[in-house]
Amino acid sequence: MKDISMNKKLQIKKGEPLYKWVNRIAEHYNLSKEMKDVLSEVSKESYIEGSIDAQKILLKHK
């Protein structure tokens, strides 16, 4: 099976906002505007879902 791990150069940098990371990845792969928008939406939804899950856990263990 082919190793598909992310190039070290493309990994998130310490303190880097998610939107800047997404933009760096999109630029590296020369993604179209449509694909950049898709990547951005996936990132936003993932962040929102993760935040909601974290709130549920905190409330459950309060």
C-alpha positions in Angstrom: 0.0 0.0 0.0 1.3 3.5 -0.9 2.2 5.8 2.0 -0.1 8.8 1.7 1.2 10.7 4.8 1.3 14.5 4.4 4.5 16.1 3.2 6.2 17.7 6.2 6.3 21.1 4.4 2.5 21.0 4.3 1.8 20.1 7.9 0.2 22.7 10.1 2.7 25.0 11.7 2.6 25.8 15.4 0.2 28.6 16.0 -1.0 28.7 12.4 -4.7 29.4 12.0 -6.7 26.7 10.2 -7.7 29.0 7.3 -4.1 29.8 6.5 -3.2 26.1 6.6 -6.0 25.3 4.2 -4.9 28.1 1.9 -1.3 26.9 1.9 -2.4 23.4 1.0 -4.7 24.7 -1.8 -1.9 26.8 -3.2 0.6 24.0 -3.1 -1.7 21.7 -5.1 -2.8 24.5 -7.4 -6.5 23.8 -6.6 -9.3 25.5 -8.5 -11.4 28.1 -6.8 -14.2 25.5 -6.5 -11.9 23.0 -4.8 -10.5 25.6 -2.5 -14.1 26.4 -1.4 -14.8 22.7 -0.9 -11.7 22.3 1.2 -12.6 25.4 3.2 -16.2 24.2 3.9 -14.9 20.8 5.0 -12.5 22.5 7.4 -15.3 24.7 8.8 -17.7 21.9 9.3 -15.1 19.7 11.0 -14.2 22.5 13.4 -17.8 23.2 14.3 -18.5 19.5 14.9 -15.4 19.1 17.0 -16.4 22.1 19.1 -19.9 20.8 19.6 -18.5 17.4 20.6 -16.1 19.0 23.1 -18.9 21.0 24.6 -21.0 17.9 25.1 -18.1 16.1 26.8 -17.5 19.0 29.1 -21.2 19.3 30.1 -21.4 15.5 30.6 -18.4 15.5 33.0 -19.2 18.7 34.9 
